[in-house]
Amino acid sequence: MRKKRAVNKFKSKTKSLWVNVPNDRDEYVGMVYEIKELVTGMKYIGIKRFWANPKVSHTKKPNKSEQVILDKYKDVDKKKYTAYKKKMTAKYKGKKVTTRVRKESDWRTYKTSSDIMQQKLEKKQLNYVMICVRPCKTVTELKAHEAYMQLDYYIKGNWDKLYNGYIGIKMRIR
């Protein structure tokens, strides 16, 4: 008798812990998420970005006009070529340029930044559901919706139903 294989509900090939994540993540910065405890109904609200933009440094190279001159000398005059190349390497020696590269973050395996929730998830992962509540296109939208959802619980008097300890609002509006 064959064993049944686990069905991956997600269209992506990489397994994810999250439910309700959009397939077209390229247009979104991140998501507002909710971790719900199935037994008690208590929740944790947070944000996670889909993309990381780390800085990558590399050595500075000659610009196009300098490269054209270098290519001209390469075939015609070896002495001028070596002298000009020496000049260019001395000019750019030790010069570094940093650029930002867009790459996918660890959102698929990410659980939460809360220490309390991390401990609870390590003990009994099956008691919790991790839901993407709202995908957002800007960082401001991301932070605003997180704060709005938390404040909504506070205003309605349901603050005791959240694991969140505080509401942090610091965002750029323009």
N, C-alpha and C positions, 0 to 999 in steps of 0.2 A: 504494500500500500504506500503510495507516494505522500510525502508531506506537503502541505499547502505552503506556498511561498507568501511572504508578507507583501502586501500590495502597497506600492508607493503612490500616494495620492497626488504627488507633485509631478509636473511635466518635466522639471529639470532632472538631470541625471544624478546630481549630488543630493544626498539625503538632507533634510532640514527638519528642525524641531518645530517650525512655525506653521500655523494654519492661516489661510486666507491671505497669503502673500501674492501680489500681482505678478504675472508672468513677464510683463514688459517693464522691468525694473530700470531700464536705461533712462527713462524720463523722470524718475523719482530720486530724491536725495536720500530718503530714509523712510522709516515708519514709526508711528506711535503704536506701542504694543501694550497688551494687557495680559498678565499672567493670572489665571483664575484657579483658585483652589476648589476642586470639585466638591469636597465634603462640606466645607463651611461657607463657600461662596465668596470668601474674601479675595481681594484683587490687589495687584501691584501694577501701576501704570508707569511706563517709561518710554524712552525713544532709542532708536538704533539706526545708524546710517548704513546704507547699502554699499557706499563707496568710500574708500580711503584715498587720500591724496598725499602720499609721502613725498618728501623732498629727496631728489636723487642728484648727486653731484658728479660732474665729469669735468675733464680738462677742457679749457677753452681752445678752440681751433681757429686757424686763420679765416678771415672773411672771404667772400667770393672773389673780390678783385685781387687780393693777395694770392689766392689759389690759382687764378688765371695766369698771373705773372710767373708763378712757380712752375706751372705746366708748360709755359712758353720756353723757359730756360731748360727744362728737363731734356728736350730733344735737341736743342740747338747748341748750348754752351754748358759743359759740365762744371766749369769753374764758377760761373755766375750762378748756376743752380745750387751748388753746394754752399756758396757764400750766402745766397738769399735764404736758403733753408736754415742755415745756422742762425741767421738774423731772426727768422720767424720763430724758431724754437726758443731762442733767448727771450724774445718778446713775450711769448705765451708761457714760459716756464713757471710753474707754480700757480698759475691762474686757474681758478676753479669757477664753474658756473653751476648754480643749482636750479633745477626745474622741478615742477610738480608733475607726478604721473598718476593717472587715475587707475585704480585697481579695486577689485571687489574686496570688501571688508570681511570680517569673520562672522557676519550676521547669521549664517546658516547654523553654526554651532554655538552661537552666543546665547547665554541664558539670561543674565541680568547683571547689573552693576551693584545691586543691593546685597550686602553680606548676609542679611537675614534670609532673603529669598534663595541665595546660593546654597546655604546650609539646608534649607527645606527641600530644594530641588535635588540635592545630592542624596538625601535620605529616601524620598519617595517621589520619583519623577512621574509616575503614573497618576498621582493625585492631582496633577496640574495640567492645565491646557494653556498653551502659549499662542495668543491670537494677535495677528496684525489688524489693528482696529482701523487705522487710516494711513495710507501711503501719502507722503507729502513731497511737493516739488521744490520747496525752498527750506533752508534751515530755519528761517523765521517762522514759517508755517508749522514746521515740525515742533519747535519749542512752544509756540502759542497754543497748539492743540493739546499738547501734553499738560500745560498749565491749566487750560480751560477744563479739561476732563477732571483734573484733580480738584480744582476750585468748585466745580459743579457738585462733587461729592461733599465738599466742605459746606457749601451754602445750603444744601438740602439736609444737612445734619447727619449724613451717612459717613462721616470721616472715619468712624471706627470700623468700617468695612474695607478700609484700605491698609495695606502694609506700608505705604509711603510714610516716611517720617516728617518730611517737610516739602514745601513747594518752592522750587528754585526758578525764579523768573529773571533771566538776564538775556536780552535779545536785541538785535539791531532791527529797527522798524523801517528805516530807509536804506 
